[in-house]
Amino acid sequence: MSATLHERVLALEKTALRHDKQMSRHDKQIEVIRNLVREGIRIVVQNAKEQRELRVAVRELTNSLKRGSNGHAKGKVDLQ
């Protein structure tokens, strides 16, 4: 090989190596972002579940207050 061709091949190999390092770094960044998105989705699902449970608890509380069944013969409470 001529010296010029050899230099060009070395330059291309150096460029390819740099690109491989950049791709590796980007792959790691993508994986971190993917994990963050998964965690965010998990938190949203958990919050939705807790919100449903809270709605049920509030509904049960308001219904129990409407009934007024604590052992006394009082009338129903109007909560509206």
N, C-alpha and C positions, 0 to 999 in steps of 0.2 A: 504494500500500500504506500501511496505517496504520503508525504508529511501533511499536506493540506487535507487530504481525505481522512487521515488518521485523526487530525485535530477536529474535524467536523463530526466524526463518529464519537469521539470523546465528549464533545459539546452536547450532542444529542443524548448520549447516555446520562450526562449530568442533568440535562433538562428532564429526562424521563424519571430520574431518581427524585428530583425536586417535585415533580407532579405526583409521584407515588406518595411522598410524604404529605403533600397537601390533601390528597384524596383520603389518606389515612386519618388526618386531622378532621376533615369534613365528616367522615364516617362516624368518628367519635362524637362530634357535635350533634349529628343527626340522632344518634342513639340517646344522648342526654336529653334532647328535645322530645324524643319519643317517650322517654320515661316520665318527663314532666307532664306531658299530655295525658298519659295513662293515670298518673297520680291525680291530676285535675279532674278527670272523668270519675275516678273513684270517689273523690270528695263530693262532687256534684250528686252522684248516685246516693251516697250516704246522707247528704243533706236532704234530698228528696224523701228518703225513707223516714228520717227523723221528723220532717215536716208533716208527713202523713200521720205518723204516730201522735204528733202534737194536736193535729186537727181532731183526731178521734178522741183524745183526752179532753179537749175543750168542749167538744160536742157532748160527751158524757157528763161533764161538769154542768153545762148549761141545762141539760135534760134533768139532772138530779135536782138542780135548783128550781126548775119549773114544777117538779113533782111536789116539792116541799115535804118529803116523807122522812122527817127526823123524829117521828114518834108523836108529834103534836097534830092537832086537827086544824091547822091553818090552811087557808086557801092557796091556790097556785100563785107563783110570782110571775108577773109579766115582765120579761127581759127585753122587750122590743121597744 
